[in-house]
Amino acid sequence: MKLADLETRIKAGGIDTVIVAFPDVFGRLVGKRFVGRYFLDHVVHGGTHGCNYLLAVNIEMDPQDGFKLASWDRGFGDFEMQPDANTIRVLPWLPATALVLCDTVAHDGKRHSVSLVAEAPRSVLKRQLERLEERKLVCQIASELEFYLFNTTYSGAFAAGYRGLTPSSDYRIDYHILQPGRDEALFRAIRNQMGQAEVPVESSKGEWSRGQHEINFEHATPLEMADRHVIFKQGVKEISETHGKSVTFMAKYAASEAGNSCHIHSSLWGDGANLFWDPKTHGGSTLFRQFLGGLLKYSPELCYFYAPTINSYKRYQSGSWAPTKMAWAVDNRTVGFRVVGQGKSFRIENRMPGADANPYLAFAATIAAGLAGVEEGLDCGEEYRGNAYVDAKLAGLPKSLQGAVESLDASAFCRREFGDHVVDYYAHTGRLEVQAFGDAVTDWERVRYFERI
């Protein structure tokens, strides 16, 4: 929606509320709701403020120590939230409400060489898009999200301690039409209302596990796709609640079921052509092979950006539909990088990220690794053939959040491409999550040790 259209609808009374928000480190939307007329008079051009602790809290909103960006010692001041008018859209699942996403800017405008807060996820992705622009390249990208649907509201799930929840199907429903039809009223609402909110959806389908579903988006450029991704996650939760349901995007909800993936499909374009495709050989171009070579080399160091939680690493299991090894192949779901399509649709599917990944960071990591492969003239090597899960010769991923954080922190590549302050920020964020889990007493421990120790 153009700003002029929003202004017309606000003045006519069709829109009375504007959500002004930005994506935090977890990919959540945080911000404020403004009265429509106030938004037009004061916020759309002047921006608003938000406490900088929003980039220094854990997922429970507790302020955390050890950040240079924001701290008690610095008084937890404000940063500016600058609306990006290109992101304005109406949210049809909320009455008379529009949304605009923001960039975060250092309050005094001088903290960094540029005004954007470099650690903010949207800023991290924008830096990589600048590198593409310098090379006159355009990335086309799409995320495909999986999630579990349950026959209870979020309040009901919370009251139950998230235990004993009833999945929306009685058995596995991968590509099934029958049982997902029970929830077609919900999925029709999601598909149609997302389109109205300028988050165009291609399709929805049942996934492998009980109550698991997948929704695919139309591809776009990375910033637009990441914006759509976070709006989609927010919207699906809100729409599901109105239908008496709840969803989870946890990477691994249950040990006995498949994890939730966020496969990322990417290709590089120039002058209207897919530069990954070589029309002479009807296969991958040199650019494709170099980009894929970079993904293979550097993705283990970037794993934190694909798998940012303790739970993320429970998804990486043999035979689980999630990758465990660094290998590529054409249309092979046992490898980390699956190559699919022909001609304009030829692309790399990065199967590493889970549905808990922050899309801005996951897209930035994908672009950074691929461009490094181009700059270094790497090659992806021969296509892997066989079952990568059982091949001990292949390099693997970090096996825990702790391992991923240490790989990120020690990576000269990451520090070169993202900057020390960004790497330090995310490494510290990851370590705090590891510490929080280490301090927790789990149900597993009580069952195992209460009587028998």
Stockholm file with secondary structure:
# STOCKHOLM 1.0

chainA/1-453         MKLADLETRIKAGGIDTVIVAFPDVFGRLVGKRFVGRYFLDHVVHGGTHGCNYLLAVNIEMDPQDGFKLASWDRGFGDFEMQPDANTIRVLPWLPATALVLCDTVAHDGKRHSVSLVAEAPRSVLKRQLERLEERKLVCQIASELEFYLFNTTYSGAFAAGYRGLTPSSDYRIDYHILQPGRDEALFRAIRNQMGQAEVPVESSKGEWSRGQHEINFEHATPLEMADRHVIFKQGVKEISETHGKSVTFMAKYAASEAGNSCHIHSSLWGDGANLFWDPKTHGGSTLFRQFLGGLLKYSPELCYFYAPTINSYKRYQSGSWAPTKMAWAVDNRTVGFRVVGQGKSFRIENRMPGADANPYLAFAATIAAGLAGVEEGLDCGEEYRGNAYVDAKLAGLPKSLQGAVESLDASAFCRREFGDHVVDYYAHTGRLEVQAFGDAVTDWERVRYFERI
#=GR chainA/1-453 SS CCHHHHHHHHHTTSCCEEEEEEECTTSCEEEEEEEHHHIIIIIHHHCEEEEGGGGSBCTTCCBCSCCSSSCTTTTCCEEEEEECGGGCEECTTSTTEEEEEEEEECTTSCSSSSSBCTTSHHHHHHHHHHHHHHTTCEEEEEEEEEEEEESSCHHHHHHTTTCSCCBSSSSBCTTCSTGGGGGHHHHHHHHHHHHHTTCCEEEEEECSSBTEEEEEECCBCHHHHHHHHHHHHHHHHHHHHHTTCEEECCSCSCTTSCCCBEEEEEEEEETTEETTEETTTTEECHHHHHHHHHHHHHGGGGHHHHCCSTGGGGSCCTTSSSCCBCCEEETCTTSSEEEECSGGGCEEEECCCBTTSCHHHHHHHHHHHHHHHHHTTCCCCSCCCSCGGGCTTSCBCCSSHHHHHHHHHHCHHHHHHHCHHHHHHHHHHHHHHHHHHHHCCCHHHHHHHTTTC
#=GC SS_cons         CCHHHHHHHHHTTSCCEEEEEEECTTSCEEEEEEEHHHIIIIIHHHCEEEEGGGGSBCTTCCBCSCCSSSCTTTTCCEEEEEECGGGCEECTTSTTEEEEEEEEECTTSCSSSSSBCTTSHHHHHHHHHHHHHHTTCEEEEEEEEEEEEESSCHHHHHHTTTCSCCBSSSSBCTTCSTGGGGGHHHHHHHHHHHHHTTCCEEEEEECSSBTEEEEEECCBCHHHHHHHHHHHHHHHHHHHHHTTCEEECCSCSCTTSCCCBEEEEEEEEETTEETTEETTTTEECHHHHHHHHHHHHHGGGGHHHHCCSTGGGGSCCTTSSSCCBCCEEETCTTSSEEEECSGGGCEEEECCCBTTSCHHHHHHHHHHHHHHHHHTTCCCCSCCCSCGGGCTTSCBCCSSHHHHHHHHHHCHHHHHHHCHHHHHHHHHHHHHHHHHHHHCCCHHHHHHHTTTC
//
